[in-house]
Amino acid sequence: MTIRPRTLVLLASGMLLLLVIAGCGASRPSGRWVTSSDVLKTFRSGTILPHHTYYYTGSPVEPDAIIAIDNSFQLRTRVWSKVDITQKLLDRWMFWAKTDMSVLCPYKAGIILTPDGRQAGVWFSKFAFNTIRTPEPGVIEVYLPFAPDNTTCGRESYYDQR
């Protein structure tokens, strides 16, 4: 019995399609990291959100990013450092952010959304891209924010790490 090349191609294409569909179905629910000018104003004004726990990445003096997670969620992380936020500390962080003269890579802020659209917290960073996961109800995973390499912020981050 001989298998025709066309049949072989159709069979291989079908198997590839099944693998892609199976891979998509196995992924965990993903949330979103959305920019918001209102949240940027909240951070810039030094407002501490009640019922939120604060975390940062990078230097404790001049963080790369700050998140405030609503206390109804538990952050599961290996990359974010928890901090007991004070007005003095938040004001110091905002001072450092204001003195950063990068016109092409400014600080942004926004909302952290769960897959079902609930607000899990807020963020402040130069990097406007992130991966948000909710592996189980009430638990959220916030990965490190990033900028694509082909953007000004991505190139700036690359040179800072060298």
ROLO-87830 format. One record per residue (C-alpha): residue number from 1; x negated, y negated, z negated; chain; residue in three letters. Coordinates in steps of 0.1 Angstrom, whole numbers, plus 5000, padded with zeros to 4 digits. Example, Ala and Ser with C-alpha at 12.3 -4.5 7.8 and 13.67 -1.06 7.14 Angstrom:
2
R   nr     X     Y     Z  kette  rest
R    1  4877  5045  4922      A   ALA
R    2  4863  5011  4929      A   SER
end
This chain:
162
R   nr     X     Y     Z  kette  rest
R    1  5000  5000  5000      A   MET
R    2  4986  4966  5011      A   THR
R    3  4995  4933  4994      A   ILE
R    4  4999  4905  5018      A   ARG
R    5  4979  4873  5011      A   PRO
R    6  5012  4853  5010      A   ARG
R    7  5027  4876  4984      A   THR
R    8  4995  4874  4963      A   LEU
R    9  4996  4836  4964      A   VAL
R   10  5033  4836  4954      A   LEU
R   11  5026  4860  4926      A   LEU
R   12  4996  4840  4913      A   ALA
R   13  5017  4808  4915      A   SER
R   14  5045  4824  4895      A   GLY
R   15  5021  4836  4868      A   MET
R   16  5005  4801  4866      A   LEU
R   17  5039  4785  4862      A   LEU
R   18  5048  4809  4834      A   LEU
R   19  5016  4801  4816      A   LEU
R   20  5023  4763  4819      A   VAL
R   21  5058  4767  4806      A   ILE
R   22  5047  4789  4777      A   ALA
R   23  5020  4764  4767      A   GLY
R   24  5045  4735  4767      A   CYS
R   25  5069  4754  4746      A   GLY
R   26  5043  4763  4719      A   ALA
R   27  5033  4727  4712      A   SER
R   28  5042  4710  4679      A   ARG
R   29  5067  4681  4678      A   PRO
R   30  5049  4649  4686      A   SER
R   31  5057  4614  4674      A   GLY
R   32  5047  4580  4687      A   ARG
R   33  5024  4551  4678      A   TRP
R   34  5042  4520  4691      A   VAL
R   35  5030  4484  4691      A   THR
R   36  5050  4457  4673      A   SER
R   37  5043  4420  4670      A   SER
R   38  5064  4419  4638      A   ASP
R   39  5042  4445  4621      A   VAL
R   40  5011  4425  4633      A   LEU
R   41  5026  4394  4616      A   LYS
R   42  5032  4415  4584      A   THR
R   43  4996  4427  4582      A   PHE
R   44  4982  4393  4591      A   ARG
R   45  5003  4376  4564      A   SER
R   46  4988  4400  4538      A   GLY
R   47  5022  4415  4530      A   THR
R   48  5020  4448  4511      A   ILE
R   49  5049  4471  4519      A   LEU
R   50  5067  4486  4489      A   PRO
R   51  5072  4524  4488      A   HIS
R   52  5042  4530  4511      A   HIS
R   53  5008  4546  4506      A   THR
R   54  4979  4530  4523      A   TYR
R   55  4950  4547  4541      A   TYR
R   56  4920  4536  4562      A   TYR
R   57  4893  4550  4585      A   THR
R   58  4858  4537  4589      A   GLY
R   59  4842  4514  4564      A   SER
R   60  4860  4506  4532      A   PRO
R   61  4848  4470  4537      A   VAL
R   62  4858  4466  4573      A   GLU
R   63  4881  4495  4583      A   PRO
R   64  4885  4507  4619      A   ASP
R   65  4922  4513  4612      A   ALA
R   66  4947  4510  4584      A   ILE
R   67  4980  4529  4581      A   ILE
R   68  5008  4526  4555      A   ALA
R   69  5029  4557  4552      A   ILE
R   70  5064  4556  4538      A   ASP
R   71  5064  4576  4505      A   ASN
R   72  5092  4598  4518      A   SER
R   73  5065  4614  4540      A   PHE
R   74  5033  4633  4530      A   GLN
R   75  5003  4626  4551      A   LEU
R   76  4983  4657  4559      A   ARG
R   77  4948  4645  4569      A   THR
R   78  4911  4651  4569      A   ARG
R   79  4902  4618  4585      A   VAL
R   80  4921  4591  4566      A   TRP
R   81  4910  4579  4531      A   SER
R   82  4937  4570  4506      A   LYS
R   83  4933  4536  4489      A   VAL
R   84  4952  4520  4460      A   ASP
R   85  4960  4488  4479      A   ILE
R   86  4958  4455  4462      A   THR
R   87  4965  4420  4475      A   GLN
R   88  4928  4411  4472      A   LYS
R   89  4918  4442  4492      A   LEU
R   90  4943  4436  4520      A   LEU
R   91  4934  4399  4522      A   ASP
R   92  4897  4409  4525      A   ARG
R   93  4905  4434  4553      A   TRP
R   94  4925  4407  4571      A   MET
R   95  4897  4383  4567      A   PHE
R   96  4873  4407  4584      A   TRP
R   97  4898  4413  4612      A   ALA
R   98  4902  4375  4618      A   LYS
R   99  4864  4370  4620      A   THR
R  100  4861  4397  4647      A   ASP
R  101  4855  4376  4678      A   MET
R  102  4863  4403  4704      A   SER
R  103  4887  4386  4727      A   VAL
R  104  4890  4415  4750      A   LEU
R  105  4897  4441  4723      A   CYS
R  106  4919  4423  4697      A   PRO
R  107  4936  4440  4667      A   TYR
R  108  4971  4453  4673      A   LYS
R  109  4997  4467  4649      A   ALA
R  110  5028  4488  4652      A   GLY
R  111  5052  4515  4640      A   ILE
R  112  5045  4552  4634      A   ILE
R  113  5075  4571  4646      A   LEU
R  114  5084  4608  4641      A   THR
R  115  5096  4630  4670      A   PRO
R  116  5132  4623  4659      A   ASP
R  117  5127  4585  4660      A   GLY
R  118  5124  4578  4622      A   ARG
R  119  5098  4553  4611      A   GLN
R  120  5072  4571  4590      A   ALA
R  121  5049  4541  4586      A   GLY
R  122  5030  4513  4602      A   VAL
R  123  4994  4509  4616      A   TRP
R  124  4968  4482  4622      A   PHE
R  125  4938  4488  4646      A   SER
R  126  4920  4477  4677      A   LYS
R  127  4929  4511  4692      A   PHE
R  128  4965  4513  4705      A   ALA
R  129  4966  4551  4713      A   PHE
R  130  4971  4579  4689      A   ASN
R  131  4986  4614  4684      A   THR
R  132  5013  4619  4657      A   ILE
R  133  5025  4653  4647      A   ARG
R  134  5051  4665  4623      A   THR
R  135  5043  4702  4616      A   PRO
R  136  5071  4705  4591      A   GLU
R  137  5099  4683  4577      A   PRO
R  138  5085  4655  4555      A   GLY
R  139  5049  4661  4566      A   VAL
R  140  5031  4639  4591      A   ILE
R  141  4997  4642  4607      A   GLU
R  142  4982  4610  4621      A   VAL
R  143  4950  4615  4642      A   TYR
R  144  4923  4589  4646      A   LEU
R  145  4934  4561  4669      A   PRO
R  146  4915  4557  4701      A   PHE
R  147  4911  4537  4733      A   ALA
R  148  4906  4553  4766      A   PRO
R  149  4870  4552  4778      A   ASP
R  150  4880  4532  4809      A   ASN
R  151  4893  4502  4788      A   THR
R  152  4874  4474  4773      A   THR
R  153  4881  4487  4737      A   CYS
R  154  4870  4522  4748      A   GLY
R  155  4837  4510  4761      A   ARG
R  156  4831  4487  4731      A   GLU
R  157  4838  4517  4708      A   SER
R  158  4813  4538  4728      A   TYR
R  159  4785  4513  4724      A   TYR
R  160  4793  4507  4687      A   ASP
R  161  4788  4544  4681      A   GLN
R  162  4754  4547  4699      A   ARG
end
